[in-house]
């Protein structure tokens, strides 16, 4: 019987998918709310939204890659 798959990579991938699809929409809607609806943003909330969403994507992408590489190395180490 094989060991069950961990849920962490799937949860991280789901969050990353939501950020990838919803992030640009949230940034776009936030930027449209200022006095200038084009780039560059003119309010601090627009910059904070852009920075936080972009940072979250980078963090979750790094976490997904790190977990994937760790599991891959463990799999290679188990081979005879």
C-alpha positions as CSV (number, residue, x, y, z in Angstrom):
1,X,0.0,0.0,0.0
2,X,1.4,3.4,-1.0
3,X,1.6,6.3,1.4
4,X,-1.0,9.0,1.0
5,X,-0.1,12.2,-0.7
6,X,0.4,15.3,1.4
7,X,-2.2,18.0,1.1
8,X,0.2,21.0,1.5
9,X,1.3,21.2,-2.1
10,X,-2.3,21.0,-3.3
11,X,-3.4,23.7,-0.9
12,X,-0.5,25.9,-2.0
13,X,-1.2,25.3,-5.7
14,X,-4.9,26.2,-5.1
15,X,-3.9,29.5,-3.4
16,X,-1.5,30.2,-6.2
17,X,-4.2,29.6,-8.8
18,X,-6.6,32.0,-7.0
19,X,-3.8,34.6,-6.8
20,X,-2.9,34.1,-10.5
21,X,-6.5,34.5,-11.7
22,X,-7.9,37.0,-9.1
23,X,-4.7,39.0,-8.5
24,X,-4.7,40.9,-11.8
25,X,-8.4,41.5,-11.5
26,X,-8.0,43.0,-8.0
27,X,-5.1,45.1,-9.1
28,X,-7.1,46.4,-12.1
29,X,-10.2,47.2,-10.1
30,X,-8.1,49.0,-7.4
31,X,-6.2,51.1,-10.0
32,X,-9.5,52.1,-11.6
33,X,-10.7,53.6,-8.3
34,X,-8.3,56.6,-8.3
35,X,-8.4,59.9,-10.0
36,X,-6.2,58.5,-12.8
37,X,-7.5,55.1,-14.0
38,X,-4.3,54.3,-15.9
39,X,-0.8,53.2,-15.0
40,X,1.1,54.3,-12.9
41,X,-1.1,54.2,-9.7
42,X,-1.7,57.5,-8.0
43,X,-2.8,56.3,-4.5
44,X,-0.9,54.4,-1.8
45,X,-3.6,51.7,-1.6
46,X,-3.0,50.9,-5.3
47,X,0.7,50.4,-4.7
48,X,0.0,48.4,-1.6
49,X,-2.4,46.1,-3.5
50,X,0.0,45.7,-6.4
51,X,3.0,44.9,-4.0
52,X,1.1,42.6,-1.7
53,X,-0.4,40.5,-4.6
54,X,2.9,40.3,-6.5
55,X,4.7,39.4,-3.3
56,X,2.2,36.8,-2.4
57,X,2.5,35.2,-5.8
58,X,6.3,35.1,-5.4
59,X,6.1,33.6,-1.9
60,X,3.6,30.9,-2.9
61,X,5.5,30.1,-6.1
62,X,8.7,29.7,-4.1
63,X,7.0,27.5,-1.5
64,X,5.5,25.3,-4.3
65,X,8.9,24.9,-6.0
66,X,10.7,24.2,-2.7
67,X,8.3,21.5,-1.6
68,X,8.4,20.0,-5.1
69,X,12.2,19.9,-5.2
70,X,12.4,18.5,-1.7
71,X,9.9,15.7,-2.5
72,X,11.7,14.9,-5.7
73,X,15.0,14.6,-3.9
74,X,13.4,12.3,-1.3
75,X,12.0,10.2,-4.1
76,X,15.4,9.9,-5.8
77,X,17.0,9.0,-2.5
78,X,14.6,6.1,-1.9
79,X,15.4,4.4,-5.2
80,X,17.7,1.4,-5.0
